């Protein structure tokens, strides 16, 4: 678990609030033009892992 956290650019575990903030946004009028996409809420870990593969 420590290695996973150390690999995460945000250097912290995600919180319930992190998820709630994205859900609130996607349900709001501010996100009315967003369709058919994934929103990854992982503190940048996926992007870092993809960059390391390149």
C-alpha positions in Angstrom: 0.0 0.0 0.0 2.9 2.3 0.8 4.4 1.8 -2.7 1.0 2.6 -4.3 0.7 5.8 -2.3 4.2 6.8 -3.0 3.5 6.4 -6.8 0.5 8.6 -6.6 1.3 12.2 -7.8 -1.2 13.7 -5.3 0.7 11.8 -2.5 -2.5 11.1 -0.5 -5.4 8.7 -0.4 -8.6 9.8 -2.0 -11.5 10.8 0.2 -15.2 10.4 0.0 -15.3 14.2 -0.6 -13.1 13.8 -3.7 -15.7 11.4 -5.2 -18.7 13.5 -4.0 -17.2 16.6 -5.7 -16.9 14.9 -9.0 -20.4 13.4 -8.7 -21.9 16.9 -7.8 -20.1 18.4 -10.8 -21.2 15.8 -13.3 -24.8 16.1 -12.1 -24.7 19.9 -12.4 -25.5 22.2 -15.3 -21.8 23.0 -15.6 -21.3 19.5 -17.0 -24.2 19.6 -19.4 -22.1 19.1 -22.5 -20.1 16.1 -21.2 -21.2 12.8 -22.6 -19.7 9.3 -23.0 -16.5 9.7 -21.1 -14.8 8.2 -18.1 -13.7 10.4 -15.3 -10.7 8.8 -13.5 -10.5 9.9 -9.8 -7.2 8.4 -8.8 -4.9 11.4 -7.9 -3.0 11.1 -11.1 -1.8 7.5 -10.7 -3.1 6.3 -14.0 -1.4 9.1 -15.9 1.9 8.4 -14.1 1.7 4.7 -14.9 1.0 5.4 -18.5 3.9 7.8 -18.7 6.2 5.3 -17.2 5.2 2.7 -19.9 6.3 5.1 -22.7 
